[in-house]
Amino acid sequence: MADDNQIANRIVNTHQFEAWNGYEGRHWAEHQSRYDALNDPANAPLLDAARLRDTDSVLDIGCGNGRLTRLAARTAHRAVGVDLSTPMLERARRTAAEEQLTNVTHIQADAQVHPFEPASFDVALSRFGIMFFADPVAAFTNIGRALRPSGRLAFVCPQSLDRMDQSTIFKAVDEHVPLPDFSERTETGPAAFADPERTTRVLTGAGFEQVTITPLKVSQRWGPDATDAADFLFGWGPMRHWLRDATPESVDRARQAAADAFRPYATDDGVRLTARYWLATATWPDPPPTERA
Ligand SMILES: C[S@@+](CC[C@H](N)C(=O)[O-])C[C@H]1O[C@@H](n2cnc3c(N)ncnc32)[C@H](O)[C@@H]1O
């Protein structure tokens, strides 16, 4: 594997490269099963929408610790995970080896610009890995070129925070340390594709056709109890970033407030919050855009 300096030379999303190779990526790698417990409810609808066949070559964009790549590989001919993060890719490679999957590979690269072999994949998938591109039209154009004519794209991304129980927790934290205004539109980050009209514009601008966007409502397991869920939330990269200038006392008060806010969501099966996602699908045209031009 190339070292970080060689890889950094081929990255355009440098801020994301730093974040996912810093404490944010390390937290995801160290808490692999926690993040999968949160995000696994998206797997079945996403894989159903991708309609995988045993002959398919699959690209998993922003594969992280690689859960979706490995699930895809159990049906498809081969699955390739692409990601920026060294610690998360280490996890992904190790887990694929532990699961004795021989048709999984991983690439450390920026999916926005990586020179994938043209028309080499049947399906591009992503579970929350496509919201961080500085130039999403360029990124999806690059991903489209990696697809065969009539190739499928399917991904899940979050709806806006105010539609989720998580907003209650953030409001409680915000009483003690100011958090960003989540109602403001952001071009990159978790809510980048919260607006389906923007998603459609980006995908059609990149050359995709037959865009569909459907809502998903899922129950996310945040942890065994409210205190544990709050501790986990306070280790999450964006939260650490927002709290970096706060005093230790106010962070303690905010963490306590978060635990109190999680408590009403406690069930016999741990703390469960309702989350809402968009499931997007699209098709790369046949003939592809460059050949039609
Ligand atoms: C929210 S995490 C999701 C990880 C994984 N798909 C999952 O569901 O567990 C986002 C992932 O996207 C990756 N990522 C962000 N920008 C990327 C880019 N330009 N190219 C490749 N990966 C990227 C990050 O490194 C991170 O692993």
Ligand as a Chemical Component Dictionary entry (heavy atoms), coordinates in Angstrom:
data_LIG
# 
_chem_comp.id                   LIG 
_chem_comp.type                 NON-POLYMER 
_chem_comp.pdbx_formal_charge   0 
_chem_comp.three_letter_code    LIG 
# 
loop_
_chem_comp_atom.comp_id 
_chem_comp_atom.atom_id 
_chem_comp_atom.alt_atom_id 
_chem_comp_atom.type_symbol 
_chem_comp_atom.charge 
_chem_comp_atom.model_Cartn_x 
_chem_comp_atom.model_Cartn_y 
_chem_comp_atom.model_Cartn_z 
_chem_comp_atom.pdbx_ordinal 
LIG C1  C1  C 0  -19.968 8.410  7.350  1  
LIG S1  S1  S 1  -18.615 7.393  6.910  2  
LIG C2  C2  C 0  -19.425 5.954  6.274  3  
LIG C3  C3  C 0  -18.524 4.746  6.242  4  
LIG C4  C4  C 0  -19.175 3.449  5.733  5  
LIG N1  N1  N 0  -19.719 3.575  4.391  6  
LIG C5  C5  C 0  -20.237 2.966  6.682  7  
LIG O1  O1  O 0  -21.427 3.007  6.336  8  
LIG O2  O2  O -1 -19.880 2.513  7.785  9  
LIG C6  C6  C 0  -18.059 8.231  5.442  10 
LIG C7  C7  C 0  -16.888 7.585  4.743  11 
LIG O3  O3  O 0  -16.667 8.242  3.491  12 
LIG C8  C8  C 0  -15.278 8.338  3.270  13 
LIG N2  N2  N 0  -15.031 9.427  2.306  14 
LIG C9  C9  C 0  -15.331 10.751 2.461  15 
LIG N3  N3  N 0  -14.965 11.442 1.361  16 
LIG C10 C10 C 0  -14.424 10.533 0.492  17 
LIG C11 C11 C 0  -13.834 10.636 -0.809 18 
LIG N4  N4  N 0  -13.728 11.812 -1.444 19 
LIG N5  N5  N 0  -13.374 9.503  -1.389 20 
LIG C12 C12 C 0  -13.446 8.299  -0.756 21 
LIG N6  N6  N 0  -13.986 8.150  0.481  22 
LIG C13 C13 C 0  -14.466 9.248  1.095  23 
LIG C14 C14 C 0  -14.707 8.602  4.663  24 
LIG O4  O4  O 0  -13.328 8.314  4.748  25 
LIG C15 C15 C 0  -15.578 7.689  5.523  26 
LIG O5  O5  O 0  -15.019 6.411  5.665  27 
# 
loop_
_chem_comp_bond.comp_id 
_chem_comp_bond.atom_id_1 
_chem_comp_bond.atom_id_2 
_chem_comp_bond.value_order 
_chem_comp_bond.pdbx_ordinal 
LIG C1  S1  SING 1  
LIG S1  C2  SING 2  
LIG S1  C6  SING 3  
LIG C2  C3  SING 4  
LIG C3  C4  SING 5  
LIG C4  N1  SING 6  
LIG C4  C5  SING 7  
LIG C5  O1  DOUB 8  
LIG C5  O2  SING 9  
LIG C6  C7  SING 10 
LIG C7  O3  SING 11 
LIG C7  C15 SING 12 
LIG O3  C8  SING 13 
LIG C8  N2  SING 14 
LIG C8  C14 SING 15 
LIG N2  C9  SING 16 
LIG N2  C13 SING 17 
LIG C9  N3  DOUB 18 
LIG N3  C10 SING 19 
LIG C10 C11 SING 20 
LIG C10 C13 DOUB 21 
LIG C11 N4  SING 22 
LIG C11 N5  DOUB 23 
LIG N5  C12 SING 24 
LIG C12 N6  DOUB 25 
LIG N6  C13 SING 26 
LIG C14 O4  SING 27 
LIG C14 C15 SING 28 
LIG C15 O5  SING 29 
# 
